[in-house]
Amino acid sequence: MDWSDAQRKVANGEADALLQINPDAERDKIYDFSDELLESDFCYSSKWAISRAVNLSI
């Protein structure tokens, strides 16, 4: 499902929750975050980043 559709469904009461959403100041104004339900580690790599030894960690 498209991310904006998922957010709209929650806002309209058509869905109960969004998964894989991280809290920030703006989202705290809109959503009621629970304790962490699951932990996910993500990694991104590309030929461009690897060939240039670019660290894309945030």
PDB file of N, CA, C and O in Angstrom:
ATOM      1  N   MET A   1       0.849  -1.171   0.000  1.00  0.00           N
ATOM      2  CA  MET A   1       0.000   0.000   0.000  1.00  0.00           C
ATOM      3  C   MET A   1       0.897   1.237   0.000  1.00  0.00           C
ATOM      4  O   MET A   1       1.944   1.256   0.648  1.00  0.00           O
ATOM      5  N   ASP A   2       0.488   2.240  -0.713  1.00  0.00           N
ATOM      6  CA  ASP A   2       1.206   3.508  -0.760  1.00  0.00           C
ATOM      7  C   ASP A   2       1.217   4.155   0.623  1.00  0.00           C
ATOM      8  O   ASP A   2       0.211   4.121   1.332  1.00  0.00           O
ATOM      9  N   TRP A   3       2.357   4.746   1.009  1.00  0.00           N
ATOM     10  CA  TRP A   3       2.527   5.326   2.336  1.00  0.00           C
ATOM     11  C   TRP A   3       1.496   6.416   2.615  1.00  0.00           C
ATOM     12  O   TRP A   3       0.926   6.452   3.705  1.00  0.00           O
ATOM     13  N   SER A   4       1.246   7.299   1.661  1.00  0.00           N
ATOM     14  CA  SER A   4       0.266   8.368   1.905  1.00  0.00           C
ATOM     15  C   SER A   4      -1.142   7.810   2.040  1.00  0.00           C
ATOM     16  O   SER A   4      -1.949   8.352   2.796  1.00  0.00           O
ATOM     17  N   ASP A   5      -1.455   6.729   1.315  1.00  0.00           N
ATOM     18  CA  ASP A   5      -2.760   6.079   1.483  1.00  0.00           C
ATOM     19  C   ASP A   5      -2.886   5.486   2.885  1.00  0.00           C
ATOM     20  O   ASP A   5      -3.940   5.591   3.513  1.00  0.00           O
ATOM     21  N   ALA A   6      -1.823   4.867   3.372  1.00  0.00           N
ATOM     22  CA  ALA A   6      -1.846   4.285   4.716  1.00  0.00           C
ATOM     23  C   ALA A   6      -2.071   5.367   5.770  1.00  0.00           C
ATOM     24  O   ALA A   6      -2.863   5.178   6.693  1.00  0.00           O
ATOM     25  N   GLN A   7      -1.382   6.490   5.639  1.00  0.00           N
ATOM     26  CA  GLN A   7      -1.564   7.594   6.595  1.00  0.00           C
ATOM     27  C   GLN A   7      -2.983   8.148   6.538  1.00  0.00           C
ATOM     28  O   GLN A   7      -3.575   8.458   7.571  1.00  0.00           O
ATOM     29  N   ARG A   8      -3.525   8.270   5.337  1.00  0.00           N
ATOM     30  CA  ARG A   8      -4.887   8.773   5.177  1.00  0.00           C
ATOM     31  C   ARG A   8      -5.889   7.820   5.824  1.00  0.00           C
ATOM     32  O   ARG A   8      -6.827   8.263   6.487  1.00  0.00           O
ATOM     33  N   LYS A   9      -5.698   6.522   5.638  1.00  0.00           N
ATOM     34  CA  LYS A   9      -6.610   5.541   6.226  1.00  0.00           C
ATOM     35  C   LYS A   9      -6.596   5.618   7.752  1.00  0.00           C
ATOM     36  O   LYS A   9      -7.645   5.506   8.386  1.00  0.00           O
ATOM     37  N   VAL A  10      -5.427   5.806   8.341  1.00  0.00           N
ATOM     38  CA  VAL A  10      -5.359   5.950   9.805  1.00  0.00           C
ATOM     39  C   VAL A  10      -6.064   7.237  10.227  1.00  0.00           C
ATOM     40  O   VAL A  10      -6.836   7.237  11.186  1.00  0.00           O
ATOM     41  N   ALA A  11      -5.803   8.323   9.521  1.00  0.00           N
ATOM     42  CA  ALA A  11      -6.417   9.612   9.862  1.00  0.00           C
ATOM     43  C   ALA A  11      -7.939   9.555   9.742  1.00  0.00           C
ATOM     44  O   ALA A  11      -8.644  10.212  10.509  1.00  0.00           O
ATOM     45  N   ASN A  12      -8.454   8.775   8.785  1.00  0.00           N
ATOM     46  CA  ASN A  12      -9.900   8.675   8.567  1.00  0.00           C
ATOM     47  C   ASN A  12     -10.555   7.566   9.377  1.00  0.00           C
ATOM     48  O   ASN A  12     -11.757   7.337   9.248  1.00  0.00           O
ATOM     49  N   GLY A  13      -9.784   6.876  10.209  1.00  0.00           N
ATOM     50  CA  GLY A  13     -10.346   5.803  11.015  1.00  0.00           C
ATOM     51  C   GLY A  13     -10.582   4.512  10.252  1.00  0.00           C
ATOM     52  O   GLY A  13     -11.263   3.615  10.749  1.00  0.00           O
ATOM     53  N   GLU A  14     -10.029   4.406   9.052  1.00  0.00           N
ATOM     54  CA  GLU A  14     -10.182   3.194   8.242  1.00  0.00           C
ATOM     55  C   GLU A  14      -9.131   2.141   8.584  1.00  0.00           C
ATOM     56  O   GLU A  14      -9.253   0.989   8.168  1.00  0.00           O
ATOM     57  N   ALA A  15      -8.108   2.521   9.331  1.00  0.00           N
ATOM     58  CA  ALA A  15      -7.051   1.605   9.781  1.00  0.00           C
ATOM     59  C   ALA A  15      -6.659   2.012  11.193  1.00  0.00           C
ATOM     60  O   ALA A  15      -6.855   3.160  11.595  1.00  0.00           O
ATOM     61  N   ASP A  16      -6.112   1.080  11.933  1.00  0.00           N
ATOM     62  CA  ASP A  16      -5.804   1.325  13.342  1.00  0.00           C
ATOM     63  C   ASP A  16      -4.359   1.739  13.616  1.00  0.00           C
ATOM     64  O   ASP A  16      -4.087   2.375  14.633  1.00  0.00           O
ATOM     65  N   ALA A  17      -3.437   1.392  12.735  1.00  0.00           N
ATOM     66  CA  ALA A  17      -2.030   1.638  13.057  1.00  0.00           C
ATOM     67  C   ALA A  17      -1.178   1.702  11.800  1.00  0.00           C
ATOM     68  O   ALA A  17      -1.563   1.230  10.730  1.00  0.00           O
ATOM     69  N   LEU A  18      -0.009   2.304  11.967  1.00  0.00           N
ATOM     70  CA  LEU A  18       1.035   2.290  10.948  1.00  0.00           C
ATOM     71  C   LEU A  18       2.226   1.550  11.538  1.00  0.00           C
ATOM     72  O   LEU A  18       2.648   1.833  12.659  1.00  0.00           O
ATOM     73  N   LEU A  19       2.759   0.616  10.792  1.00  0.00           N
ATOM     74  CA  LEU A  19       3.959  -0.094  11.234  1.00  0.00           C
ATOM     75  C   LEU A  19       5.178   0.494  10.534  1.00  0.00           C
ATOM     76  O   LEU A  19       5.083   1.076   9.454  1.00  0.00           O
ATOM     77  N   GLN A  20       6.314   0.323  11.178  1.00  0.00           N
ATOM     78  CA  GLN A  20       7.581   0.804  10.618  1.00  0.00           C
ATOM     79  C   GLN A  20       7.594   2.328  10.465  1.00  0.00           C
ATOM     80  O   GLN A  20       8.109   2.848   9.475  1.00  0.00           O
ATOM     81  N   ILE A  21       7.039   3.028  11.423  1.00  0.00           N
ATOM     82  CA  ILE A  21       7.075   4.493  11.426  1.00  0.00           C
ATOM     83  C   ILE A  21       7.856   4.929  12.656  1.00  0.00           C
ATOM     84  O   ILE A  21       7.578   4.486  13.771  1.00  0.00           O
ATOM     85  N   ASN A  22       8.823   5.788  12.446  1.00  0.00           N
ATOM     86  CA  ASN A  22       9.653   6.276  13.547  1.00  0.00           C
ATOM     87  C   ASN A  22       9.125   7.612  14.048  1.00  0.00           C
ATOM     88  O   ASN A  22       8.745   8.471  13.252  1.00  0.00           O
ATOM     89  N   PRO A  23       9.103   7.788  15.359  1.00  0.00           N
ATOM     90  CA  PRO A  23       8.622   9.067  15.903  1.00  0.00           C
ATOM     91  C   PRO A  23       9.596  10.206  15.626  1.00  0.00           C
ATOM     92  O   PRO A  23      10.811  10.013  15.605  1.00  0.00           O
ATOM     93  N   ASP A  24       9.048  11.371  15.418  1.00  0.00           N
ATOM     94  CA  ASP A  24       9.811  12.620  15.378  1.00  0.00           C
ATOM     95  C   ASP A  24       8.875  13.722  15.872  1.00  0.00           C
ATOM     96  O   ASP A  24       7.713  13.454  16.180  1.00  0.00           O
ATOM     97  N   ALA A  25       9.357  14.923  15.949  1.00  0.00           N
ATOM     98  CA  ALA A  25       8.572  16.018  16.532  1.00  0.00           C
ATOM     99  C   ALA A  25       7.247  16.240  15.799  1.00  0.00           C
ATOM    100  O   ALA A  25       6.216  16.430  16.445  1.00  0.00           O
ATOM    101  N   GLU A  26       7.255  16.219  14.476  1.00  0.00           N
ATOM    102  CA  GLU A  26       6.029  16.436  13.700  1.00  0.00           C
ATOM    103  C   GLU A  26       5.050  15.273  13.863  1.00  0.00           C
ATOM    104  O   GLU A  26       3.850  15.486  14.036  1.00  0.00           O
ATOM    105  N   ARG A  27       5.560  14.060  13.807  1.00  0.00           N
ATOM    106  CA  ARG A  27       4.685  12.892  13.936  1.00  0.00           C
ATOM    107  C   ARG A  27       4.114  12.767  15.343  1.00  0.00           C
ATOM    108  O   ARG A  27       3.004  12.266  15.518  1.00  0.00           O
ATOM    109  N   ASP A  28       4.862  13.219  16.345  1.00  0.00           N
ATOM    110  CA  ASP A  28       4.357  13.183  17.723  1.00  0.00           C
ATOM    111  C   ASP A  28       3.095  14.034  17.880  1.00  0.00           C
ATOM    112  O   ASP A  28       2.272  13.762  18.753  1.00  0.00           O
ATOM    113  N   LYS A  29       2.939  15.058  17.043  1.00  0.00           N
ATOM    114  CA  LYS A  29       1.760  15.917  17.091  1.00  0.00           C
ATOM    115  C   LYS A  29       0.526  15.214  16.526  1.00  0.00           C
ATOM    116  O   LYS A  29      -0.604  15.547  16.883  1.00  0.00           O
ATOM    117  N   ILE A  30       0.753  14.235  15.638  1.00  0.00           N
ATOM    118  CA  ILE A  30      -0.335  13.581  14.917  1.00  0.00           C
ATOM    119  C   ILE A  30      -0.668  12.202  15.477  1.00  0.00           C
ATOM    120  O   ILE A  30      -1.837  11.839  15.608  1.00  0.00           O
ATOM    121  N   TYR A  31       0.376  11.437  15.808  1.00  0.00           N
ATOM    122  CA  TYR A  31       0.199  10.029  16.175  1.00  0.00           C
ATOM    123  C   TYR A  31       0.501   9.779  17.643  1.00  0.00           C
ATOM    124  O   TYR A  31       1.287  10.497  18.261  1.00  0.00           O
ATOM    125  N   ASP A  32      -0.128   8.757  18.187  1.00  0.00           N
ATOM    126  CA  ASP A  32       0.121   8.308  19.553  1.00  0.00           C
ATOM    127  C   ASP A  32       1.010   7.063  19.464  1.00  0.00           C
ATOM    128  O   ASP A  32       0.524   5.973  19.163  1.00  0.00           O
ATOM    129  N   PHE A  33       2.297   7.225  19.723  1.00  0.00           N
ATOM    130  CA  PHE A  33       3.248   6.127  19.581  1.00  0.00           C
ATOM    131  C   PHE A  33       3.227   5.219  20.807  1.00  0.00           C
ATOM    132  O   PHE A  33       3.164   5.682  21.946  1.00  0.00           O
ATOM    133  N   SER A  34       3.280   3.925  20.544  1.00  0.00           N
ATOM    134  CA  SER A  34       3.389   2.929  21.611  1.00  0.00           C
ATOM    135  C   SER A  34       4.871   2.609  21.831  1.00  0.00           C
ATOM    136  O   SER A  34       5.744   3.139  21.144  1.00  0.00           O
ATOM    137  N   ASP A  35       5.129   1.738  22.797  1.00  0.00           N
ATOM    138  CA  ASP A  35       6.483   1.222  22.941  1.00  0.00           C
ATOM    139  C   ASP A  35       6.812   0.439  21.678  1.00  0.00           C
ATOM    140  O   ASP A  35       5.917   0.023  20.943  1.00  0.00           O
ATOM    141  N   GLU A  36       8.098   0.242  21.435  1.00  0.00           N
ATOM    142  CA  GLU A  36       8.544  -0.463  20.244  1.00  0.00           C
ATOM    143  C   GLU A  36       7.926  -1.863  20.172  1.00  0.00           C
ATOM    144  O   GLU A  36       8.001  -2.632  21.130  1.00  0.00           O
ATOM    145  N   LEU A  37       7.313  -2.185  19.023  1.00  0.00           N
ATOM    146  CA  LEU A  37       6.698  -3.493  18.828  1.00  0.00           C
ATOM    147  C   LEU A  37       7.676  -4.493  18.211  1.00  0.00           C
ATOM    148  O   LEU A  37       7.667  -5.675  18.555  1.00  0.00           O
ATOM    149  N   LEU A  38       8.506  -4.015  17.311  1.00  0.00           N
ATOM    150  CA  LEU A  38       9.512  -4.867  16.698  1.00  0.00           C
ATOM    151  C   LEU A  38      10.706  -4.016  16.333  1.00  0.00           C
ATOM    152  O   LEU A  38      10.584  -2.815  16.091  1.00  0.00           O
ATOM    153  N   GLU A  39      11.852  -4.649  16.298  1.00  0.00           N
ATOM    154  CA  GLU A  39      13.082  -3.938  15.973  1.00  0.00           C
ATOM    155  C   GLU A  39      13.525  -4.365  14.587  1.00  0.00           C
ATOM    156  O   GLU A  39      13.593  -5.558  14.290  1.00  0.00           O
ATOM    157  N   SER A  40      13.827  -3.394  13.741  1.00  0.00           N
ATOM    158  CA  SER A  40      14.259  -3.678  12.377  1.00  0.00           C
ATOM    159  C   SER A  40      15.552  -2.930  12.095  1.00  0.00           C
ATOM    160  O   SER A  40      15.678  -1.742  12.395  1.00  0.00           O
ATOM    161  N   ASP A  41      16.487  -3.624  11.527  1.00  0.00           N
ATOM    162  CA  ASP A  41      17.726  -3.001  11.077  1.00  0.00           C
ATOM    163  C   ASP A  41      17.678  -2.950   9.561  1.00  0.00           C
ATOM    164  O   ASP A  41      17.353  -3.940   8.904  1.00  0.00           O
ATOM    165  N   PHE A  42      18.001  -1.796   9.015  1.00  0.00           N
ATOM    166  CA  PHE A  42      17.976  -1.626   7.577  1.00  0.00           C
ATOM    167  C   PHE A  42      19.373  -1.292   7.085  1.00  0.00           C
ATOM    168  O   PHE A  42      20.157  -0.647   7.780  1.00  0.00           O
ATOM    169  N   CYS A  43      19.660  -1.731   5.907  1.00  0.00           N
ATOM    170  CA  CYS A  43      20.955  -1.460   5.291  1.00  0.00           C
ATOM    171  C   CYS A  43      20.705  -1.084   3.836  1.00  0.00           C
ATOM    172  O   CYS A  43      19.859  -1.678   3.168  1.00  0.00           O
ATOM    173  N   TYR A  44      21.440  -0.108   3.360  1.00  0.00           N
ATOM    174  CA  TYR A  44      21.345   0.302   1.968  1.00  0.00           C
ATOM    175  C   TYR A  44      22.732   0.273   1.373  1.00  0.00           C
ATOM    176  O   TYR A  44      23.686   0.767   1.974  1.00  0.00           O
ATOM    177  N   SER A  45      22.845  -0.298   0.205  1.00  0.00           N
ATOM    178  CA  SER A  45      24.130  -0.255  -0.493  1.00  0.00           C
ATOM    179  C   SER A  45      23.868  -0.119  -1.981  1.00  0.00           C
ATOM    180  O   SER A  45      22.812  -0.504  -2.485  1.00  0.00           O
ATOM    181  N   SER A  46      24.828   0.422  -2.655  1.00  0.00           N
ATOM    182  CA  SER A  46      24.755   0.552  -4.104  1.00  0.00           C
ATOM    183  C   SER A  46      26.159   0.459  -4.659  1.00  0.00           C
ATOM    184  O   SER A  46      27.130   0.638  -3.923  1.00  0.00           O
ATOM    185  N   LYS A  47      26.278   0.185  -5.930  1.00  0.00           N
ATOM    186  CA  LYS A  47      27.604   0.142  -6.549  1.00  0.00           C
ATOM    187  C   LYS A  47      28.303   1.488  -6.388  1.00  0.00           C
ATOM    188  O   LYS A  47      29.511   1.539  -6.157  1.00  0.00           O
ATOM    189  N   TRP A  48      27.545   2.580  -6.510  1.00  0.00           N
ATOM    190  CA  TRP A  48      28.120   3.916  -6.381  1.00  0.00           C
ATOM    191  C   TRP A  48      28.713   4.113  -4.991  1.00  0.00           C
ATOM    192  O   TRP A  48      29.857   4.549  -4.868  1.00  0.00           O
ATOM    193  N   ALA A  49      27.958   3.802  -3.948  1.00  0.00           N
ATOM    194  CA  ALA A  49      28.426   4.009  -2.575  1.00  0.00           C
ATOM    195  C   ALA A  49      29.597   3.092  -2.257  1.00  0.00           C
ATOM    196  O   ALA A  49      30.566   3.524  -1.631  1.00  0.00           O
ATOM    197  N   ILE A  50      29.524   1.837  -2.677  1.00  0.00           N
ATOM    198  CA  ILE A  50      30.593   0.889  -2.385  1.00  0.00           C
ATOM    199  C   ILE A  50      31.871   1.281  -3.117  1.00  0.00           C
ATOM    200  O   ILE A  50      32.954   1.216  -2.535  1.00  0.00           O
ATOM    201  N   SER A  51      31.770   1.682  -4.367  1.00  0.00           N
ATOM    202  CA  SER A  51      32.966   2.035  -5.134  1.00  0.00           C
ATOM    203  C   SER A  51      33.630   3.300  -4.595  1.00  0.00           C
ATOM    204  O   SER A  51      34.818   3.521  -4.834  1.00  0.00           O
ATOM    205  N   ARG A  52      32.887   4.126  -3.878  1.00  0.00           N
ATOM    206  CA  ARG A  52      33.441   5.363  -3.338  1.00  0.00           C
ATOM    207  C   ARG A  52      33.613   5.299  -1.826  1.00  0.00           C
ATOM    208  O   ARG A  52      33.998   6.288  -1.203  1.00  0.00           O
ATOM    209  N   ALA A  53      33.331   4.150  -1.237  1.00  0.00           N
ATOM    210  CA  ALA A  53      33.448   3.945   0.218  1.00  0.00           C
ATOM    211  C   ALA A  53      32.696   5.034   0.969  1.00  0.00           C
ATOM    212  O   ALA A  53      33.223   5.633   1.907  1.00  0.00           O
ATOM    213  N   VAL A  54      31.462   5.284   0.550  1.00  0.00           N
ATOM    214  CA  VAL A  54      30.636   6.316   1.166  1.00  0.00           C
ATOM    215  C   VAL A  54      29.869   5.696   2.329  1.00  0.00           C
ATOM    216  O   VAL A  54      29.263   4.636   2.177  1.00  0.00           O
ATOM    217  N   ASN A  55      29.891   6.343   3.474  1.00  0.00           N
ATOM    218  CA  ASN A  55      29.130   5.891   4.623  1.00  0.00           C
ATOM    219  C   ASN A  55      27.782   6.594   4.591  1.00  0.00           C
ATOM    220  O   ASN A  55      27.707   7.815   4.730  1.00  0.00           O
ATOM    221  N   LEU A  56      26.715   5.817   4.408  1.00  0.00           N
ATOM    222  CA  LEU A  56      25.372   6.379   4.340  1.00  0.00           C
ATOM    223  C   LEU A  56      24.621   6.222   5.643  1.00  0.00           C
ATOM    224  O   LEU A  56      23.409   6.429   5.690  1.00  0.00           O
ATOM    225  N   SER A  57      25.326   5.857   6.707  1.00  0.00           N
ATOM    226  CA  SER A  57      24.672   5.660   8.001  1.00  0.00           C
ATOM    227  C   SER A  57      24.135   6.966   8.516  1.00  0.00           C
ATOM    228  O   SER A  57      24.737   8.027   8.350  1.00  0.00           O
ATOM    229  N   ILE A  58      22.976   6.860   9.151  1.00  0.00           N
ATOM    230  CA  ILE A  58      22.366   8.039   9.777  1.00  0.00           C
ATOM    231  C   ILE A  58      22.402   7.867  11.263  1.00  0.00           C
ATOM    232  O   ILE A  58      21.940   8.741  11.997  1.00  0.00           O
TER     233      ILE A  58
END
